[in-house]
Amino acid sequence: MSKVIIEEKDIPVGKETPWPICDDNGRVLLKTGSIISSKRQIDSLLMRGACFIKEIKSLKDENELANNKPNGLEQTPFDRFHTIISKLSRIFAALDKNHPSTHIKDRTASLAKEIQDIFEENSDAMLGAVHLIFEYDYTLVHPVHVSILCEMIGKAAGLSKEKRISNICAALTCNFSMNQLQEELQNQKGKLSERQLKEVQNHPKESTMLLKKAGVEDKVWLRCILQHHEKIDKSGYPFGASGDEISKEAKILAIADTYAAMVSARTYRDRMVPSDVLKEMFMGKGSHCDEELSLLFIRELGVYPPGGFVSLVNGETAIITNRGEELLHPIVSSYISSKGAKYTKPYRRDCSLKPYAIKGICKPDKRVGIDLNRIWHFDGH
């Protein structure tokens, strides 16, 4: 099978892909016929070194390619992330049918437990996914990003495993009732219409109602969804609740939802650099979001969150892969040399060492594709 490097002109928004799109290492990112819905997806695909794989003769061939694991390796955290997206898509399809026999509660809870397990095994890789994987529809990838962040905060805040499961379930399903509107807004530059504004303000109630109809009875899960847009200063919706009226789980979801939205691109703006988002959240703590939980979130994510891009004093460009034991000294993976050439394999660097100290934050070069499994050294090298 031949591999063709993709350029931005090859994947216009709204068009079906003529072949599977794979990353640098041959892993399928999008199957044939997938529709690119936003420039955000295009940017993410280009950053991942997207390629068209030609000469696929049948759906069976394509499925075999999608399931192939290079060098016989087990699924990596990033492989499992893609599987989670697929499972969430099927849950949403079942919710659309509005029938309790589809076991929405059990399937969502099982997916939440899977996210919890992956985070327990490799939290830094999952936080990297929050900052680096955007090639799916916003309605699918955003809830998974938010659920990962909820698990990070909930665990640090001392919530029980059971409450964290409920919190993750809420993160995965809180915006279901306005999925179609969310995709619409991804490509909208102007203000919301009266109809759109009403739908946004009603979606906590609507999502809760739909989940109840589907058989969800978990009070923590449902209350979390109902309150996730309430603000500490009473400026939120749908009830204008404040302070202790808002559950701890809802406060956690609000912080995770806000951060994940800000580090995701829109048609009218690029995604914000994590450090800038954290500064903005620090300045606004205690007004819209709970101050104690906001500070906990900032501390847990760190000054240099995994998935961020940095330049080193030796001239290399690197991606942060581990938060490290010290806030200012993460572990990174250098993938571009001081001369601007892409390394054949990335080099692990400890930023506490002088030659590899961080010089500054930088933005990724879309012309240089990255393989997340290779960056995190999950490929056996």
Disulfide bonds with the S-S distance in Angstrom:
none
